[in-house]
Amino acid sequence: MLYIPRVRKYKKEIIKLLKIKNFDADLIIDELLDKDDARKKTQADLDSFLSESNKLSKDIGELYRNGKSDEAENLKLQSISIKEKTKLLQEKYSTLEKEINQILFKIPNIPHTNVTEGSSDKDNRIIKEVGSIPKLDKNAKPHWELAADYDIIDFELGNKITGAGFPVYKGKGAKLQRALITYFLDRNIDAGYQEYLPPYLVNEESGFGTGQLPKFEEDLYKVPSDNDLFLIPTAEVPLTNLFRNVIVKEFPIKCTAYTPCFRREAGSYGKDVRGLNRLHQFDKVEIVQIQHPEESYKALEKMVEYVCTILDELGLPYRIVQLCGGDLSFTSALTYDLEVYSAAQKKWLEVSSISNFEDYQSNRLKLRYKDDEGKSRLCHTLNGSALALPRILASLLENNQTSNGIIIPEVLHKYTDFDIID
């Protein structure tokens, strides 16, 4: 969430930047700062009354020691009145704190100054395209038909067991999925990321820390219990929360993890959700960095370059897209999407989002470091997919189909122990 002293200092600039995200912040920021002024005044009044109460306590004790009980009793009455006023101020302060937080929860992260205006993915900026789009036979099939023909993914069986959006991988399909996960993890570890295997359920505080809660609760699968838990939408949530309430001693911190991801995707329907295009449960390998603020944008560019090398090795044509303000997530300051071309579907599919959240998550997480003067400062957090499995798998199946079978990229052979699905 936003840092109030910064909002107060750069109010006009922040309002202007938030308009790029199609968020009108004029009224809500005025309300925020008014509440903060009231909180400061309440705190000052509270401190004054507490100081007076402490002084009266000392005076009362001194009067009793000197045998002046009548005077002491009069001061006690004053003390009782002050304590009642103090209690009311404490309640007022708590109410203001809650109201301020509720306002902060509604305000998205400030977009970076390089983010352009726009309302949808049509306004995103294509940075570059890499690789040649394969020319398929006129009888080429989309991946959901290939999956049925080669008996490697069963969508109907998943529907029977759970529901739509929960496919069952079989035989070489399951092995290819496992091979991709292991390959992605090995590449990430070689690139300096430490592997974790985090829980797939998180508590409310973790969901709050990375920005999924409270705004996006309806998009999460909730598990009611004594302390409500949520199935993770991405490994970003548990990985970043490893460092909640931590003072970082050394930068950078680089983490990677494979997890299944769970998303309700309410309202998703139509041709764009067929097959593996949009699922309620899918596998993903994530990378997360905790960075010094002065290094975070260099790190973002390097993360994009790094994920591109994986796509290069897989031989998939792809493009780098910088998201416009209207397509930027609630918590992101700047995001690059990597999209691979699906030759059978004749469209680009997002396979990775790589984002810098600056200190938006860190302020929620109380994730800090000490500067050269020993003052606590907020870290920057970044994350990206390296990579999301469903659309990578879909593109591999579609782009590599031949009359003899589906060719497996050479880089995966040591993981699959087969070079073709036939």
C-alpha positions as CSV (number, residue, x, y, z in Angstrom):
1,M,0.0,0.0,0.0
2,L,1.0,3.6,-0.4
3,Y,3.3,5.3,2.1
4,I,1.4,8.3,3.5
5,P,4.4,10.7,4.0
6,R,5.2,10.2,0.3
7,V,1.5,10.8,-0.7
8,R,1.6,14.0,1.3
9,K,4.8,15.2,-0.3
10,Y,4.0,14.3,-3.9
11,K,0.2,14.5,-3.8
12,K,-0.3,16.2,-7.2
13,E,2.2,13.9,-9.0
14,I,0.7,10.8,-7.5
15,I,-2.9,11.8,-8.5
16,K,-1.7,12.4,-12.0
17,L,0.1,9.1,-12.3
18,L,-2.8,7.1,-10.8
19,K,-5.0,8.5,-13.7
20,I,-2.8,6.5,-16.0
21,K,-4.2,3.5,-14.2
22,N,-7.7,4.9,-14.8
23,F,-8.0,5.5,-11.1
24,D,-9.4,8.9,-10.1
25,A,-7.6,9.6,-6.8
26,D,-8.5,13.3,-6.1
27,L,-11.3,12.7,-3.5
28,I,-9.9,9.6,-1.9
29,I,-6.4,11.1,-1.3
30,D,-8.0,14.2,0.2
31,E,-10.0,12.0,2.5
32,L,-6.9,10.0,3.3
33,L,-4.9,13.1,4.3
34,D,-7.8,14.6,6.3
35,K,-8.0,11.3,8.3
36,D,-4.3,11.3,8.7
37,D,-4.4,14.9,10.0
38,A,-7.1,13.9,12.5
39,R,-5.1,10.9,13.6
40,K,-2.0,13.1,14.2
41,K,-4.1,15.6,16.2
42,T,-5.6,12.8,18.2
43,Q,-2.2,11.3,18.9
44,A,-0.9,14.8,20.1
45,D,-4.0,15.2,22.4
46,L,-3.5,11.6,23.6
47,D,0.2,12.2,24.4
48,S,-0.7,15.4,26.2
49,F,-3.3,13.7,28.4
50,L,-1.0,10.8,29.1
51,S,1.8,13.2,30.1
52,E,-0.7,15.0,32.4
53,S,-1.9,11.7,33.9
54,N,1.6,10.6,34.7
55,K,2.4,14.0,36.4
56,L,-0.8,13.7,38.4
57,S,0.1,10.2,39.5
58,K,3.4,11.5,40.8
59,D,1.8,14.5,42.5
60,I,-0.8,12.3,44.2
61,G,1.9,10.0,45.5
62,E,3.9,12.9,46.9
63,L,0.8,14.4,48.6
64,Y,0.0,11.1,50.3
65,R,3.6,10.8,51.5
66,N,3.4,14.3,53.0
67,G,0.1,13.5,54.7
68,K,-2.0,15.8,52.5
69,S,-4.7,13.2,51.7
70,D,-7.5,15.7,51.0
71,E,-5.5,17.4,48.3
72,A,-4.5,14.0,47.0
73,E,-8.2,12.9,46.8
74,N,-9.0,16.1,44.8
75,L,-6.2,15.3,42.3
76,K,-7.5,11.7,42.0
77,L,-10.8,13.0,40.8
78,Q,-8.9,15.0,38.1
79,S,-6.9,11.9,37.3
80,I,-10.1,9.8,36.8
81,S,-11.5,12.4,34.4
82,I,-8.3,12.5,32.4
83,K,-8.2,8.7,32.2
84,E,-11.8,8.7,30.8
85,K,-10.8,11.3,28.2
86,T,-7.7,9.3,27.4
87,K,-9.8,6.1,26.8
88,L,-12.1,8.0,24.4
89,L,-9.1,9.4,22.5
90,Q,-7.5,5.9,22.3
91,E,-10.8,4.6,20.8
92,K,-10.9,7.5,18.4
93,Y,-7.3,6.8,17.3
94,S,-8.0,3.2,16.7
95,T,-11.1,4.0,14.6
96,L,-9.1,6.5,12.5
97,E,-6.3,3.9,12.0
98,K,-8.9,1.4,10.7
99,E,-10.5,4.0,8.4
100,I,-7.1,5.1,7.0
101,N,-6.2,1.5,6.3
102,Q,-9.5,0.9,4.6
103,I,-8.8,3.9,2.3
104,L,-5.2,2.7,1.6
105,F,-6.5,-0.7,0.6
106,K,-8.5,0.8,-2.1
107,I,-5.7,2.8,-3.8
108,P,-3.6,0.9,-6.3
109,N,0.2,1.2,-6.6
110,I,1.6,4.2,-8.4
111,P,2.6,3.4,-12.0
112,H,6.2,4.1,-13.0
113,T,6.6,7.2,-15.1
114,N,7.4,5.0,-18.2
115,V,4.0,3.5,-18.1
116,T,1.8,4.8,-21.0
117,E,-1.9,5.6,-20.9
118,G,-4.4,3.0,-22.2
119,S,-7.5,1.1,-21.2
120,S,-6.8,-2.5,-22.5
121,D,-4.3,-4.9,-23.9
122,K,-4.7,-3.3,-27.3
123,D,-2.9,-0.2,-25.9
124,N,0.1,-2.2,-24.6
125,R,3.5,-1.4,-26.2
126,I,5.3,-4.2,-28.1
127,I,9.0,-3.9,-27.3
128,K,10.3,-6.6,-29.7
129,E,9.4,-9.9,-31.3
130,V,11.8,-12.8,-31.4
131,G,11.8,-16.0,-33.5
132,S,10.0,-17.1,-36.6
133,I,6.3,-18.1,-36.5
134,P,6.1,-21.7,-37.7
135,K,4.2,-22.5,-40.9
136,L,1.9,-25.4,-40.1
137,D,0.1,-27.8,-42.4
138,K,-3.4,-26.7,-43.3
139,N,-4.8,-29.6,-41.2
140,A,-2.9,-28.5,-38.1
141,K,-4.9,-28.8,-34.9
142,P,-5.2,-26.8,-31.7
143,H,-3.7,-28.4,-28.6
144,W,-7.0,-29.6,-27.1
145,E,-7.5,-31.8,-30.2
146,L,-3.9,-32.9,-30.2
147,A,-4.2,-33.8,-26.5
148,A,-7.2,-36.1,-27.3
149,D,-5.5,-37.6,-30.4
150,Y,-2.3,-38.6,-28.5
151,D,-4.2,-39.3,-25.2
152,I,-1.9,-37.0,-23.1
153,I,-4.4,-34.6,-21.5
154,D,-8.0,-35.5,-20.5
155,F,-10.2,-32.5,-20.0
156,E,-13.4,-34.5,-19.6
157,L,-11.9,-36.7,-16.9
158,G,-10.9,-33.6,-15.0
159,N,-14.4,-32.2,-15.3
160,K,-15.8,-35.5,-13.9
161,I,-13.4,-35.5,-10.9
162,T,-13.5,-31.8,-10.1
163,G,-15.0,-29.5,-12.7
164,A,-14.1,-27.4,-15.7
165,G,-10.6,-26.0,-15.6
166,F,-9.0,-28.9,-13.8
167,P,-7.3,-31.1,-16.5
168,V,-5.8,-34.6,-16.0
169,Y,-2.3,-35.1,-17.6
170,K,-1.6,-38.6,-18.7
171,G,1.4,-40.7,-20.0
172,K,3.8,-38.5,-22.0
173,G,1.7,-35.5,-21.2
174,A,2.3,-35.9,-17.5
175,K,6.0,-36.6,-18.1
176,L,6.4,-33.5,-20.3
177,Q,4.7,-31.4,-17.7
178,R,7.1,-32.8,-15.0
179,A,10.1,-32.3,-17.4
180,L,9.2,-28.6,-17.9
181,I,8.9,-28.0,-14.2
182,T,12.3,-29.6,-13.5
183,Y,13.9,-27.8,-16.4
184,F,12.6,-24.4,-15.3
185,L,13.7,-25.0,-11.7
186,D,17.2,-26.1,-12.8
187,R,17.6,-23.1,-15.0
188,N,16.5,-20.7,-12.2
189,I,18.9,-22.3,-9.7
190,D,21.7,-22.0,-12.2
191,A,20.8,-18.3,-12.5
192,G,21.3,-17.8,-8.7
193,Y,17.8,-18.3,-7.4
194,Q,17.4,-20.4,-4.2
195,E,14.7,-23.1,-4.5
196,Y,11.9,-23.3,-2.0
197,L,8.9,-25.7,-1.6
198,P,6.4,-23.5,0.2
199,P,2.9,-24.3,1.5
200,Y,0.0,-24.2,-1.0
201,L,-2.3,-22.6,1.6
202,V,-1.7,-19.2,3.2
203,N,-3.4,-17.3,5.9
204,E,-5.1,-13.9,5.6
205,E,-2.0,-12.0,6.7
206,S,0.0,-13.5,3.9
207,G,-2.7,-12.6,1.3
208,F,-2.8,-9.1,2.6
209,G,1.0,-8.8,2.5
210,T,1.2,-9.3,-1.3
211,G,-2.0,-7.4,-2.1
212,Q,-4.4,-10.2,-2.9
213,L,-6.5,-9.3,0.1
214,P,-8.8,-7.7,0.8
215,K,-9.5,-6.4,-2.8
216,F,-9.3,-9.7,-4.7
217,E,-10.8,-12.2,-2.2
218,E,-13.5,-13.3,-4.6
219,D,-10.8,-14.5,-7.0
220,L,-9.3,-16.8,-4.4
221,Y,-10.3,-20.3,-3.3
222,K,-11.1,-19.9,0.4
223,V,-10.8,-22.8,2.9
224,P,-13.0,-22.0,5.9
225,S,-11.4,-23.1,9.2
226,D,-10.7,-21.7,12.7
227,N,-8.3,-19.4,10.9
228,D,-9.5,-19.0,7.3
229,L,-6.9,-20.1,4.7
230,F,-6.6,-19.5,1.0
231,L,-5.2,-21.7,-1.8
232,I,-2.4,-19.7,-3.4
233,P,-3.0,-18.0,-6.8
234,T,0.8,-18.1,-7.4
235,A,4.0,-18.9,-5.5
236,E,4.7,-15.2,-5.3
237,V,2.4,-15.1,-2.2
238,P,4.2,-17.6,0.1
239,L,7.7,-16.7,-1.3
240,T,7.4,-13.0,-0.7
241,N,5.8,-13.6,2.7
242,L,8.9,-15.5,3.8
243,F,10.4,-12.0,4.4
244,R,7.4,-10.4,6.2
245,N,8.6,-8.3,9.2
246,V,12.3,-8.9,8.2
247,I,15.2,-6.5,8.2
248,V,17.2,-7.4,5.1
249,K,21.0,-7.5,5.7
250,E,22.2,-8.1,2.2
251,F,20.8,-7.7,-1.4
252,P,19.6,-9.2,-3.6
253,I,17.5,-12.0,-2.2
254,K,16.5,-14.4,-5.1
255,C,14.0,-17.2,-4.7
256,T,12.3,-19.7,-7.0
257,A,9.6,-22.3,-6.4
258,Y,7.3,-24.6,-8.2
259,T,3.7,-24.8,-7.0
260,P,0.3,-25.5,-8.4
261,C,-1.8,-22.3,-8.6
262,F,-5.5,-21.9,-7.9
263,R,-7.7,-19.2,-9.4
264,R,-11.4,-19.0,-9.5
265,E,-11.3,-16.9,-12.8
266,A,-14.9,-15.9,-12.2
267,G,-16.7,-14.8,-15.4
268,S,-14.2,-16.5,-17.8
269,Y,-15.9,-18.1,-20.7
270,G,-15.8,-18.5,-24.5
271,K,-13.2,-19.6,-27.0
272,D,-10.3,-17.9,-25.1
273,V,-10.7,-20.4,-22.2
274,R,-10.6,-23.6,-24.3
275,G,-8.1,-26.3,-23.4
276,L,-5.2,-25.0,-21.4
277,N,-5.7,-21.3,-22.2
278,R,-7.3,-20.5,-18.9
279,L,-7.5,-23.0,-15.9
280,H,-8.6,-23.0,-12.3
281,Q,-5.6,-25.1,-11.3
282,F,-2.3,-24.9,-13.2
283,D,1.4,-25.4,-12.6
284,K,3.9,-22.5,-12.5
285,V,7.5,-21.9,-11.6
286,E,8.0,-18.5,-10.0
287,I,11.0,-16.2,-9.4
288,V,11.0,-13.5,-6.7
289,Q,13.5,-10.9,-5.8
290,I,13.9,-8.6,-2.8
291,Q,16.0,-5.7,-4.0
292,H,17.5,-2.4,-2.9
293,P,15.4,0.4,-4.4
294,E,18.3,1.8,-6.4
295,E,18.8,-1.6,-8.1
296,S,15.2,-2.8,-8.6
297,Y,14.7,-1.5,-12.2
298,K,18.0,-2.9,-13.4
299,A,16.9,-6.2,-11.8
300,L,13.6,-6.0,-13.6
301,E,15.3,-5.7,-17.0
302,K,17.7,-8.6,-16.2
303,M,14.7,-10.8,-15.1
304,V,13.0,-10.1,-18.5
305,E,16.3,-10.9,-20.3
306,Y,16.7,-14.1,-18.3
307,V,13.2,-15.5,-18.9
308,C,13.7,-14.8,-22.6
309,T,16.7,-17.1,-22.7
310,I,14.4,-20.0,-21.5
311,L,12.0,-19.3,-24.4
312,D,15.0,-19.2,-26.8
313,E,16.1,-22.6,-25.6
314,L,12.5,-24.0,-26.1
315,G,12.5,-22.6,-29.6
316,L,9.3,-20.7,-29.1
317,P,8.6,-17.4,-31.0
318,Y,7.8,-14.7,-28.4
319,R,7.4,-11.0,-27.9
320,I,8.0,-8.7,-25.0
321,V,5.1,-6.4,-24.2
322,Q,5.1,-3.4,-21.7
323,L,1.7,-3.1,-20.2
324,C,-0.2,0.2,-20.4
325,G,-1.8,1.8,-17.3
326,G,-5.2,0.3,-17.8
327,D,-3.8,-3.3,-18.1
328,L,-1.4,-3.0,-15.2
329,S,-2.3,-5.0,-12.1
330,F,-3.4,-3.3,-8.9
331,T,-0.1,-3.8,-7.1
332,S,2.4,-3.4,-10.0
333,A,4.4,-0.2,-10.8
334,L,5.7,-1.6,-14.1
335,T,5.1,-4.9,-15.8
336,Y,6.4,-6.7,-18.9
337,D,4.5,-9.6,-20.3
338,L,6.1,-12.3,-22.4
339,E,3.8,-13.8,-25.0
340,V,4.5,-16.9,-27.1
341,Y,2.8,-17.4,-30.5
342,S,0.3,-20.3,-30.8
343,A,0.5,-21.2,-34.4
344,A,-2.6,-23.4,-34.5
345,Q,-4.7,-20.8,-32.6
346,K,-3.1,-18.0,-34.5
347,K,-2.7,-15.7,-31.5
348,W,-0.3,-14.6,-28.8
349,L,-0.5,-16.3,-25.4
350,E,0.8,-14.7,-22.2
351,V,3.2,-17.1,-20.5
352,S,5.0,-14.7,-18.1
353,S,4.3,-11.5,-16.3
354,I,7.4,-9.8,-14.7
355,S,6.7,-6.9,-12.4
356,N,8.3,-4.4,-10.1
357,F,6.1,-3.6,-7.2
358,E,8.6,-1.1,-5.8
359,D,7.7,-0.7,-2.0
360,Y,3.9,-1.2,-2.3
361,Q,4.1,-4.8,-1.0
362,S,7.0,-4.0,1.4
363,N,4.9,-1.4,3.2
364,R,2.3,-4.0,3.9
365,L,4.9,-6.7,4.7
366,K,7.0,-4.4,6.9
367,L,10.0,-5.6,4.8
368,R,12.9,-3.2,5.4
369,Y,16.6,-2.6,5.4
370,K,18.9,-0.2,7.2
371,D,20.4,2.6,5.1
372,D,23.9,4.0,5.7
373,E,22.6,6.2,8.5
374,G,20.9,3.3,10.2
375,K,17.4,4.4,9.3
376,S,14.8,1.8,8.3
377,R,13.8,1.9,4.6
378,L,11.4,-0.1,2.6
379,C,12.8,-2.7,0.2
380,H,11.5,-3.2,-3.4
381,T,9.9,-6.5,-4.4
382,L,9.8,-8.1,-7.9
383,N,8.4,-11.3,-9.3
384,G,7.9,-13.1,-12.5
385,S,6.8,-16.4,-14.1
386,A,9.7,-18.6,-15.2
387,L,7.5,-20.1,-16.4
388,A,3.7,-20.7,-16.4
389,L,3.1,-24.2,-17.7
390,P,-0.3,-24.4,-19.4
391,R,0.3,-22.0,-22.4
392,I,3.9,-23.1,-22.8
393,L,2.7,-26.7,-23.1
394,A,-0.1,-25.6,-25.5
395,S,2.4,-23.8,-27.7
396,L,4.9,-26.6,-27.7
397,L,2.2,-29.1,-28.8
398,E,0.8,-26.8,-31.5
399,N,4.0,-25.3,-32.9
400,N,5.9,-28.6,-33.0
401,Q,3.1,-30.9,-34.5
402,T,4.1,-32.9,-37.6
403,S,2.5,-35.7,-39.6
404,N,4.7,-38.1,-37.6
405,G,4.0,-36.7,-34.1
406,I,4.9,-33.8,-31.8
407,I,8.6,-33.0,-31.7
408,I,10.0,-32.3,-28.2
409,P,12.6,-29.5,-28.0
410,E,16.2,-30.9,-27.6
411,V,16.7,-29.0,-24.3
412,L,14.0,-31.2,-22.7
413,H,15.2,-34.6,-23.9
414,K,17.3,-35.4,-20.8
415,Y,14.2,-34.7,-18.7
416,T,11.6,-36.6,-20.8
417,D,13.7,-39.5,-22.1
418,F,11.7,-39.2,-25.4
419,D,12.1,-36.8,-28.3
420,I,8.6,-37.2,-29.9
421,I,5.0,-37.8,-28.8
422,D,3.6,-40.3,-31.4
